[in-house]
């Protein structure tokens, strides 16, 4: 949901040197992309320009990100969030664990680079190619999250209920970013998260009156 710079969110083991170098390169490419988009717009920004600004080759950009849309959408949080969920107390209610980890991720992302977080959400709304790629990439996040859901609930990963629940969860989280940007970022993102998770947990109440 947000650009990642702090690893991990809590006191989990630190990543190895090789992985940290990869993350550093991805962040450099992503930072260059965001800077160019702010200067000249999304459509005018090319991979060649991104590579030059990040001081890497175009082939390196494509090695880390298959498409320009992936540079905007991909972050380092997905595997970290899953690891954080697994580290929560075994007896803690699933939704409580999810709220805690997701709120912490949002707080870190906004504190460290709120401008990039807003630009990313804005592009999801304004650029059809980014929004389309977002929907495609959700399946990867969904598979990782399904593992954590299956472990916590004692169900198989390919269980229909696990798959449906996970898809609802991933789709709901994506809608948070879209809604946030569509409403000019006036809402508190953590509050939107709470509202979305409440609907997923309890269903949509009928509005009276």
N, C-alpha and C positions, 0 to 999 in steps of 0.2 A: 503493500500500500504506500510505502514511503521510501525515498532514497536511503540507503543504509550506509552508515559510516562507523557506528559503534558496534564492536563485536566482542563478546556477545552482549545480550541485554542484561544479563545478571552475572553470576560467578561461575558459569560453565567453563570448561577447559578452553584455553586459547587455541586459535587455529595455527597450523604449521606455517613455516616460512614460505613455502611454495604457494600455499593457498592465499596467504596475505599478499604476496606479490601479484597474484592473479586479480585479487580484489582491487588492489591499488591501480592496476591497469584498467580494469573495468570502470572504476570511479573516474579516472582521468578522461576516458573516452566519453563517459556520461556527462561530466562537467563541461567538456568542450562542446558537446551537443547542445546542452541547455544554454550555454553562453551564446552560441551561434543562433539558436532559435530566437532568443531574446533580441538579438541584434537585427536579424533579417527575416525572421519567420520560419516556419517549419518547412514549407515547400521549397524555399530557396536554399535551404541547407543541404549540402551534399556530403556523401561519405568521405570524399577526397578532402573537403574542407575540415571535416571532423578529425580525420587522421592527421592533417597538418597541425591543427590546433592542439591536439593531444600528444603530438610528437611521436606518433607511431605510423606504421604503414597501413594503407587501406586493407591489405590482407589480414593484418592483425585485428582491425576493427571487425571484419567479417568473421574472424575466428572466434571472437567473443560474442558477437551479436549477428545472427543471420540476416536481419533486416534493420533498417533505420528505426522502424517502429519498436523493435526489441530493445534498442538503446534507451528509449523513453520508458518502456514498461518494465524491463527486467531489473530486479534489485537482489540484494543478498539476503533478504529477510526470510524468504519462504522456509529454507531448511533450518534457519535459526529459530523461527517461531515454532516449528514442529518440535525441535529439540527442547525448547522452553516448555512447551505443553507437556512433554514427557517427563520433565523434571518437577512438575507440580506434584504436591502430596497426593498419594494414591487415593485417599478417602475424600478428596475435595470434589464437590460436584463439578461435572464436566463444564457446564456453562460458566461457573464461577472461574474456573481455570482459564477458559477462553477469554472472558472479559478482562481478566487481569493481564494476560499476555498481550492481547491486542491493544489495550489502553496504554500499556507501557511502550509498545512499538510506535504508536501514534505520538506519544509524548516525546520520544527520542527523535523521531523523524522531524517533527515540527520545530523542536528546539535546535536541532543541528542544521537544518536547511529547509525552513518553512517555505521560502520562495520557490525552491525547486519542486517541493511537494505540490504547491498550488499550480505551478506551470504544468506539471504532469497531469493533474486532474483536468485542467483547462484544455489540454490537447486531446484528452479522451473525449471531451464533449465536442470540440471544434473540428477535429480531423477524423474523417470516417475511417481512414486506413489504420489509425492508431486504435480507434474503438473496435474495429474488426479484429485486429491482431490481439487486442486485450481478451476478447471472447475466446480466441483460439488458445491463448496461453493459460487461460483459467484451468484447462484440463490438467496441466502439469501440477499446478498448485493443488488442485483437487485430489490428485493421486497421493501426494505427500500428506495432505491433511487426512485423507481417508485412512492412512496407516495409523495415525494417532487416534482417530475416532474408533477404529476397530480395536485397537489395544485397550482403550479405556472402557469400551462397552462389552468386550469379550466376544465380539462378532467377527466373522471373516471379512477381509477387505472387500471381496466381491459381493458381499451381502447386499441385497436390493435396498434394504433400509439404510445401510451405511452410505451407499452411493447416492440415494435420493437426499439424505440429510446433508451430505457433504456438498452436493451441487447447490442446494438451497443456501447453504452457508456461504459458499464462494460467490454465488450470484448476488447475495445480499450485501456482501462486503464490497463488491464492485459497484453496486448501486449507491453506496455511501459516497464514494468519490465523485460519481457523476452528479448526484444531488447536491453535494457540497459546492461543486464548480458552477452548476446551473443557477444556484442561488447566490452567486458572487461571494462565496466563502464567508457569508455572514454567520452561519451556524458554527457552534463549537463541534469540532470533528469527533471528539470523544463522546459528546452527547448523542450525536448521530449514530455512533457505534452502539451505544446502549439501547437506543430506540430500535435499531435493526435486530440486535440480538434478542430483545424482548419479544419482538414479533416472531422470530424463528423459534423461540422457546415456548411461547404461549399461544401463538396464532394471532390472527387479526381480529380485534374486538369490533363489534358492531357499534357504530357511533349513534348515540341516541339524541333525539331532539332536532 
